[in-house]
Amino acid sequence: MIRKIIPLFLLAFTLTAVSQTDNFQFTVKVDIPTSPVKDQQRTGTCWNFATTSFVETELIRMGQPVFDISEMYFVRFAYEAKAQNYVRFQGANNFGQGGQAHDVMHVIRKHGMVTEKRISRIELRLRCSCSLRT
């Protein structure tokens, strides 16, 4: 008997919760300008996308124009550092997906930032120079 009542109770509770949210409307109190949302696909670099969005928004707050900073630029240097540590510590360090916000900040301090437009030109130049060598 109880096995039949529990699903009915859960269904009634769910329907009540859904009907209550239909009438609710949000009001904007403060509108903070920020950069557009980007899709990270299945890269496993949410740490990077979140921190890059934070940096872009901070630049806007400081009066800079909206920049589309390259997320993969940070990943390239962060994963290189992870690989070096993995070898240096003989496999005792993590060398998988993931990272932290401080990884992006470390790359910014050491290598700076690059926009998506600029990174595309750099990649194209690297592909051209590699194809000329072969």
N, C-alpha and C positions, 0 to 999 in steps of 0.2 A: 504494500500500500504506500509506504513512504517513498519507495523508488519511483512511483508514478507522480507523487505530489511534488517532489523536488524539481524535476524538469519543468513542470507547469509553473511553479513559483519563480524559477529563473527566467522563464519566458515572459511572464507578467512583469517582473522587475525590469527586464531589458526594454520592453515596449514602453513602460512608464518613463524610463530614463531618456529614451530616444524622443518621445513626444515632448518632454520638458525642454530639451535643447533646441527644438525647432523655433521657439519664440524668442530666444536670446539673441541680442545684437551687441556686438562690441562697439565701443566708442574710443576713438583715438585721443589719448591725452597728450602724448608727446610723440612726435614723428622724428626719428633719428635717421638722417640720411646714411645709406650704406651701399655697398657694391651689390650687383645682382647675384642671385643664388646660382651656384654652379653644380653640375652633376659630376660626381667623382666616379661614376660607373662602378666597376668592381675592382678598383685599384688597391683597396686596403690602406688608403692614405687619408682617412677621415681626420686624423690628427693634423695633417698638413693643410687640408682644405679649411678646417675651422680656424687654424692659426693665421693662414693667409687672409681669410675674410676679416679677421680681427685687425690685422695690420692695414689692410685696405681701408677699413672703416676708421681707424685711427688717423690715417693720412687725410681722409675727408674731414674729420673733426678738426684737424690742425690747419685746414684751409687749402689743402692740396686738391687738384682735380681727381676725378675717378680714374684709377689705374686698374688694368687687368693684369695683375701680377701672376707670373707663371708658377703654378704649384709644383710642376715636375722638375723645375730647376732646383727647388729645395730638396726634393726627393732624391735627385741624382747625387747631390753632395752628402746628404744625410746617410744614404745607403752605402756610399763609398766609405764613410767614416765607420759605419757599423761593420763593414767587411774587413777593414783594417784592424778593428778591435777584435773581431772574431779570430783572425789569424794570429794577432799579437798574443791573445790569451788562450791560444790553442783550443779553440772551440768551446770555451767555457762561457762565452757571451752569447746573447740572443742575436741571431741573424735571420729573422723572419719578418713578416709584415708587421707594420705598426711603428709607432714612435710617439713622441711627446711634443708639446708646444716648444719646449726649450731647444729641440732639434732645429726647428725653423729659425729661431732667434740666433742660434749659434752659426747657422749658414749665412744669415744676414750680416752678422758681425764679421765673418771671415771672407765671404764672397760677394756680399751685396745682394741686390734684387734685380730681376729682369722681367720685363713685361712679356706677355704672350706673343705680341707682334715681333719683338726683338728676338725671342728664343726661336721663332720660326725661321728667321733669317740666319741665325747661328747654325741651326740644324741643316738648313739647305747648303750653307757654305761647307759644313763638315762632310755632307754626302758628296758634294762635288769634288772636294779635295781627295776624298777616299777613292772615288771612282777614277780619278786621274792617275793615282798611284798603281792601280792594278793593270 
